[in-house]
Amino acid sequence: MRPILLLVLSAPLCLAQLQGIVDLHVHSDPDSVPRSIDALEAARLARAEGMRAVLLKNHFAPTAQLAYLVSRSVEGIQAFGGVVLNRPVGGINPAAVEQLAKFKGGHGKVVWMPTFDAENQVRFSNEKRPFVAVSRNGVLLPEVLEVLSIMGREKLALATGHSSPAENLMLIRQARKAGITRIIVTHATLAPVSMPVAQQKEAAGLGAWLEFVYNRLLPSAGAEQTTFADYAQAIHAVGAAHCILSSDLGQAGNPVHTVGWKAYLEGLLKAGVTPAEIDLMTRRNPARFLGLE
């Protein structure tokens, strides 16, 4: 089946084929910030395009329960969730991670380190408000070590959130020591992460995937907007085997996920990313991250 899929992707009139894609960065309603679409409709659109799975992400609430309901309501596509360790769930909260692993159905797959509330994010944004730290003086905090230990025991996957490049590398190393084998550097090139290529290669060498999101290619990214050519260059520098493509869509005013995916793939293919590389970064690598193969 896979050779047929690659042939379809290489055909000029079928550049935007979404069959079998796994999207690891799906924002949707219900949420406390404006979204363009709810989780049920996002799943229905993904199913209509033949996508394999979606990972529902919310910065402020766990999504394993929502993924369970979406999976029961929208047949033909898999839905998964997790928890982001921001302030609404208690920050670096081992109890929240313990509970994620216990939710019925096994749809809780991923723990994100802090995102909007990350120390690195708050300082980057020059905000004067409480934040969630993952390290101090170049050392991961004890509660982070405890969370990673629980994740290793429960076979949960790690996403590094909006941590700094140095924190990302510390998290990856410690995660591997804790027995975590599925690790992704959250939108590695997007601020406030902004991981240089040399550190991306280091992260890849430690066994992590680097996430490249369509969101950063849109005008809504503002000063952070980049080009397809820049993405192609970075992907080829790191190697597609170590990269994952995600949408990071669902924001009000941005395209819905499936529309964004079609533009994303077409732009990358025109920029020199091959169909085989697309297949690896959109199907095989994200499926492995979720433990689907």
Residue pairs with C-beta under 8 A, 6 or more apart in sequence:
2 279
5 17
5 19
5 20
5 279
6 275
6 276
6 279
8 14
8 17
8 19
9 15
9 17
9 265
9 269
9 275
9 278
9 279
10 275
15 262
15 265
15 266
15 269
15 270
16 261
16 262
16 263
16 265
16 266
17 265
18 46
18 49
18 50
18 51
18 258
18 261
18 262
18 265
19 49
19 50
19 51
20 50
20 51
20 52
20 282
20 283
21 49
21 51
21 52
21 261
21 282
21 283
22 51
22 52
22 53
22 54
22 55
22 282
22 283
22 286
22 287
22 290
22 292
23 46
23 51
23 53
23 54
23 55
23 246
23 247
23 257
23 261
23 286
24 55
24 110
24 184
24 211
24 244
24 246
24 286
24 289
24 290
25 55
25 57
25 187
25 211
25 213
25 215
25 246
25 247
25 248
25 249
26 39
26 42
26 54
26 55
26 56
26 57
26 247
26 249
26 250
26 257
27 35
27 57
27 58
27 248
27 249
27 250
27 251
28 35
28 37
28 38
28 39
28 41
28 42
28 56
28 250
29 35
29 37
29 38
29 39
30 38
30 39
30 66
31 58
31 60
32 60
33 59
34 251
34 252
34 253
35 250
35 251
35 252
36 249
36 250
36 251
36 252
36 253
36 254
36 256
37 45
37 250
37 256
37 257
39 56
39 66
39 70
39 79
40 70
40 73
40 74
42 54
42 250
42 256
42 257
43 54
43 70
43 73
43 74
43 77
43 79
44 74
45 256
45 257
45 258
46 54
46 77
46 257
46 258
47 74
47 75
47 76
47 77
48 258
49 258
49 261
51 77
51 258
52 77
52 78
52 283
52 287
52 292
53 77
53 78
53 79
53 80
53 286
53 287
53 290
53 292
54 70
54 77
54 78
54 79
54 80
54 257
55 79
55 80
55 81
55 82
55 109
55 110
55 290
56 63
56 66
56 67
56 70
56 79
56 80
56 81
57 63
57 81
57 82
57 84
57 112
58 66
58 84
59 84
59 86
59 115
59 116
60 84
60 86
60 88
60 89
61 88
61 89
62 81
62 82
62 83
62 89
62 96
62 99
62 100
62 103
62 108
63 81
63 82
63 83
63 108
64 80
64 81
64 82
64 83
64 100
64 103
64 105
64 107
64 108
64 109
65 81
65 103
65 107
66 79
66 81
67 79
67 80
67 81
67 105
67 107
67 108
68 79
68 81
68 103
68 104
68 105
68 107
70 79
71 77
71 78
71 79
71 105
71 107
78 292
79 107
80 107
80 108
80 109
80 110
80 290
81 107
81 108
81 109
81 110
82 100
82 108
82 109
82 110
82 111
82 112
82 156
82 157
82 159
83 89
83 96
83 97
83 100
83 108
83 110
83 111
83 112
84 112
84 114
84 115
84 161
85 91
85 92
85 93
85 96
85 97
85 111
85 112
85 113
85 114
85 132
85 147
85 161
86 114
86 115
86 116
86 117
86 118
86 132
87 117
87 130
87 132
89 96
90 96
91 114
91 117
91 132
92 114
92 132
92 133
92 134
92 141
92 143
92 144
92 147
93 143
93 147
94 143
94 146
94 147
94 150
97 111
97 147
97 150
97 151
97 154
97 156
98 150
98 154
100 108
100 111
100 156
101 108
101 150
101 154
101 156
108 156
109 156
109 157
109 290
109 291
110 156
110 157
110 158
110 159
110 290
111 147
111 151
111 156
111 157
111 158
111 159
112 159
112 160
112 161
112 186
113 134
113 144
113 158
113 159
113 160
113 161
113 162
113 163
113 171
113 186
114 121
114 131
114 132
114 134
114 161
114 162
114 163
115 121
115 161
115 162
115 186
116 162
117 130
117 131
117 132
118 131
118 132
118 134
118 161
118 162
118 163
118 192
119 131
119 132
119 133
119 134
120 162
120 163
120 164
120 167
120 192
120 193
121 131
121 162
121 192
122 129
122 131
123 131
123 192
124 191
124 192
125 192
133 141
134 140
134 141
134 144
134 163
134 167
134 171
135 141
135 144
135 167
135 170
138 166
138 170
139 170
140 167
140 170
140 171
140 174
144 171
144 174
145 174
145 178
148 158
148 171
148 174
148 175
148 178
148 180
149 178
150 156
151 157
151 158
151 175
151 178
151 180
152 175
152 178
152 179
152 180
153 179
155 291
156 180
157 180
157 182
157 183
157 184
157 289
157 290
157 291
158 171
158 175
158 180
158 182
158 183
158 184
159 183
159 184
159 186
159 211
160 167
160 168
160 171
160 172
160 183
160 184
160 185
160 186
160 193
160 208
161 186
162 186
162 192
162 193
163 171
163 193
164 192
164 193
165 193
165 194
165 195
165 196
165 199
168 185
168 188
168 193
168 195
168 199
168 203
168 208
169 199
169 202
169 203
169 206
171 183
172 183
172 185
172 203
172 206
172 207
172 208
173 206
175 183
176 183
176 206
176 207
181 207
182 288
182 289
182 290
182 291
183 207
183 208
183 209
184 208
184 209
184 210
184 211
184 244
184 289
185 193
185 195
185 200
185 203
185 208
185 209
185 210
185 211
186 193
186 211
187 193
187 211
187 212
187 213
187 215
187 216
187 246
187 248
188 195
188 200
188 203
188 210
188 211
188 212
189 195
189 212
189 216
189 226
189 231
189 234
190 213
190 215
190 216
190 221
190 224
191 224
195 203
195 210
197 234
197 237
197 238
200 210
200 234
200 237
200 238
201 237
201 238
203 210
204 210
204 238
204 239
204 242
208 242
209 242
209 243
209 244
209 285
209 289
210 238
210 242
210 243
210 244
211 243
211 244
211 245
211 246
212 231
212 234
212 235
212 243
212 244
212 245
212 246
212 281
213 245
213 246
213 247
213 248
214 245
214 246
214 247
214 248
214 249
214 260
214 261
214 263
214 264
215 221
215 247
215 248
215 249
215 251
215 254
216 224
216 225
216 226
216 248
217 225
217 226
217 227
217 228
217 231
217 264
217 267
218 225
218 254
218 255
218 260
219 225
220 251
220 253
220 254
227 271
228 267
228 268
228 270
228 271
229 271
229 272
231 268
231 271
231 273
232 268
232 271
232 272
232 273
235 243
235 273
235 277
235 281
236 272
236 273
240 273
240 276
240 277
240 280
240 281
241 280
241 285
243 280
243 281
243 285
244 281
244 282
244 285
244 286
244 289
245 264
245 268
245 278
245 281
245 282
245 286
246 286
247 257
247 260
247 261
247 264
249 255
249 256
249 257
249 260
250 256
250 257
254 260
255 263
265 278
265 282
268 278
269 275
269 278
284 293
287 293
